Amino acid sequence: MEELVALLEAGVTPTAAWGYVREFSAHPLVVRAVVRIEAGERVADALVAASAASVDATSAVRAGTLAPPRRARSRSPDDASGRVLAAAWHVAVAAGAPLAPTLRTIADALRDRAETERDIAIALAGPRATARLVSWLPLVGMALAVVMGVDLLGTLTGSVVGWALLGSGTLLLLLGRRWMRALLHRASPGSDLPGLRHDLLAVALSGGLGVPSALALCDEACVTHPVLEDDRASVARILSLAQRAGAPAVDLLRSAAAQARRRRRMQGRSDAAALAVRSMVPLGVCVLPSFMLLGVAPVVLSIVSSTVSAF
């Protein structure tokens, strides 16, 4: 996007700029979009189609029907960067706003989201590794019991008590793994872009549209190029503030967008930090009892059974 900005500011036409970027970029979104643009498709429509194709390819890789590209970084199917760019392009063209400043704003917003995702991923690395390691603890206990010479399978399946230990321990193990996975998923950042509607409305207003027309154009762009955003209440508050105070709405909207992204980053860091404490709950409630039921209790049961049979 920054390369596009530089080319557009140099006077290169949008179609030619995309072609130049394609020559020096192997990004799948760029490759697919340029093929459609050169075929005569509108840029915004080409971006949406290219983004959808990237999602389909990622889903096929996860389903095992398509081999993943070599040295390719995994991307989430919910990555909406292409649709965000398409919505911004749509608004800028329809409102007559300059493309280069619009793309620069969206590039900054996407970079901020990517940095937030990296910060949260780093913060989640410790809890994620702990969850993986601890979830294998009951199975490690069972392996140690076998190494100690305990007939684990016979002990767990040879009596009603053994079956009860096996069933309850397995249930707690599965519950603990699912609980930890849910906690990790909840702490992961969403795929939406905070402040997107603020940015799109600022672009429309900077193109000379009135507030009603700008709002209608933003709604159209968000529906035509489906993006995840929920900033209507904040936008309405800022427009009301600008009208009552006589302040420029564009500056207020861009300031609110930046503030929303900062808030998302701090919330993500806070959730990731709290996860280190929250992950102790499934550990104490499910995983450790499962370890006792599957790894320790069978040893005790085997010793008791052998002692009783000896008498």
N, C-alpha and C positions, 0 to 999 in steps of 0.2 A: 504493500500500500504506500509506503514511503517512496519507493521507486516511481510508482504511478504519480504521486504528488509532484515529485521533481520533474517528471516528463511533462505533466500538464502545465506546470508553472513555466516551463520552457516553450510553451506554445504548441506542443504535439497534440494531435487530435486524440480523443479517448480510444478509438479503435486501434490507431497506430501505437498508442502507448501500451495497450495490452499486448500487442504483438511484440514490442520490444522487451517487455517484461518476461514474456514467454521464452524468449531466446536465452535468458540467463537464469531462469527459475525452473526447477523440476517439481514444484509444489503441485500435488494432484488437483487442487482446486483451480489453480491458474491454468494448468494444461487443459482440463475439461472445459473451463469457461472460454478460453481463447478459441478452441475448436468451434464452439457454438457461435461466438461473436463473429468469427471470420465467415461463418455460414449465413450471416445476415440477421442473427437473433439479437434482440435488445440486450444490453449489458446486464440489466437487473434480472431479466428472465434467465439469461445464461448463467448467472451466478447462483440463482436458486436451483436450477437444474444440476449444475455442477456440485453444489452442496448436497443435494439429494443423492447423486451418484456416489459421493464419498461415503454417505451413511450406508447405502446399500452394500458398497464394497466392504466396509468395516463389519457389517452384520454377516456377510458371507464368510469373512475370515473367522469370525467367532463361531459360526455354525460349522466350520470345517470344510465348506465346499469350495473355498478359494484359498490358495496359499498366501501367507502374508508376504509383502515385499521385503527384500533384504534390507537390514539396517533401518527399517521404518519404525518410527515411534508410534506407539499405540495412541489412538485418538478415540475420544468418546463419541458414540453415535449421536449424543445430544449436543455436540459442538456446533453452535449456530453462527460461527464467524461468517460463513458465506452468506447466510440469510441476513445478518446484520448489515453487511456491506451492501447487499442488494437493496435493503430498505432505505439505507442512507442515500444510495445512488438514485433510487426512485424519487425520493423527496427532493433532492438537489436539482434533478433535471426538471421535475414538474414545477418546482417553485422558481426556477431560474436562478438558483443560488450558485455561486462558483464552486466547482467540483473540488479543486485542490484544498481549500481550507476545510471543506466537509470531510474529505478523506483523511486529512491530518487529524481532525478531532476524533474520528472513529478509530484510527490507528492507535492514538493515545489511549482511548478507552479499552480497546482490545488488549493492548500491551499491559495496561493496569490489571485487567482481569487475569491475564496469563501470569503476571507476577504474584497476584493473590493466590492463584492455584498452586504455584510453586511453593510459596510460603506455607500454605496449609499442608501440602504434601510433605514438606520437610518436618513440620510439626507433628504430622501423623505417623512419620516413619517409626518412631519409637513405640507408640501404642500398637501400631499394626504388627510390628515384629513380635512384641510381647504376646499379642493375641494369637498369632500363628504358633509361637513356641508353646504357650501354655495349653492350647487346645489339644496338643499331642501328648500331654502329660499322662492321661489315663492309659493310652496305648503303650507308652513307655513303661508304666507300672506293670502292665500285663506281660510285656516282654521280659522284664526283670524277674517276674514270678516264674516264667518258664525257664529262665536261666538258672534259677535257684532249685529247679527240679520239681516244681509243683505241676501236677497234672491239671492245668488250668481248664482245659476243655471239659475234662471229666468232672471236675469240681463244679463248674458252672452249669453243666447240663445233667448232672447225676442226681439232683434233688430239687425239691420245691424251693428251698432256700437259695440254691445256686441259680436257678432260673429267675428268681426274684432279684438277686444281685445283678445278673446280666441285663435284665430288662430295665431296671431302674437306673443302672449305671449308664447304659447306652442312651436312654432317654435324656438323662441329664447332660451327657456329652454333646448330643445333637442340639439340645436346647441352648447350652452355653455357647457353642460355635455360632448358632444363628443369632443369638443375642449380641455377641461381639461384632458380628458382621453388620447387624442393624445399627449399632453404635457408630461404627466406622463410616457407614453410608450416610448417617445423619450428620456427621461432622464434615463430610466432603462438601466442597463448594458446588453450588448449582450451576447450571449451564446458561442461565439468563445473564443479561448485561445490565447491572443497575444503572439507572439514569439514562437509559436509551431513549425513552420517549421525550425526556427533557432535551437531549441533543437533537433529535429529529425535529422537534418543534422549533428549536432555536435556528436550525437550518432553514426551515420553511419561512420563519419570520424574517430572517436575514435576506431572503430572496424577494421580499416586498409584499408578501401575502398578509392579509388581515388575520386576526386571531381565529375567527370561525373557519375561514378557508384553510388555515394552517392546521387546525385541529382535525378537520375532515381529511386533509391530505395525510396526516400522520396515521389516522385510523385506517385509511385505505392501504398505506404502505405496510402496516403491521399485519393486516389481514392477507394482503396479496403475497407478502413474503413472510411467512409465519415466524415470528420471533417471540421469545418469552419476555414479557415485561409487564409490570403491574404498578405503574407510576401515575395513574390517573388522578388520584387524590392529591398527591404532591404537586402535580402540574396545575391543577385547579387552584390550589392555595397560592402558588407563585404568581399565576396570572391575576388573581384577585389582589395580591399585594402590589404587583406592578401597576395595576389600574388605579388603586387607591393612592399610592405614593407618587405616581407619575414617574416611576423609575423604568429604565429599559428592561423589558422582559427577557431579551436575549441573554444579557449578562447574568441576570438572576437564574435563568434556566441552566446555563452552563455551570454556574457555581453550585447549584443544587445537584447536578449530575456528578460533579467531582466529589461532593460531600457524600452522596449515596455510595460511590465506589469506595471511598475511604471507610465508611461505616461497614460495608461488606467485608473489607479486609480485616478490620479489627474484630468483627464478629467471628470471622473464620478462625483467626488466631486464638480467640478466647475459647471457641468450641473445641479446637484441637488440644489446647492446654487442659481443658476440663475433662477431655476424654481419658487422659492418663489416670485420673481418679475414678471416673465412672466405670472404666474397664475392670476395676477391682470387684465390682458388684457381681457380674456373672462369674468371675473367677472364684469368689467365695461361696456363691450360692449354688453353682452348677459344676464347674470344672473340678474343684478340689473334692467335693463329695463323690463325683464320678470316679476320680482317682482312687478314693478310699474303697468304693464299692467294687471296682474292677481290678484294682491292683493289690490292695491290702487285704480286704475281706476274704477273697478266695484263698490266700495263703493261710489266714487264720482258720478258715473253714476246713482246709485240707489237713492242717495239723490236728484240729479237734477230731475230725473224722477218723484219721489214722490212729489217734490215741484211744478213741472209743472202741474201734475195731480190735485193737490189741488186747483190750481187757475182755 
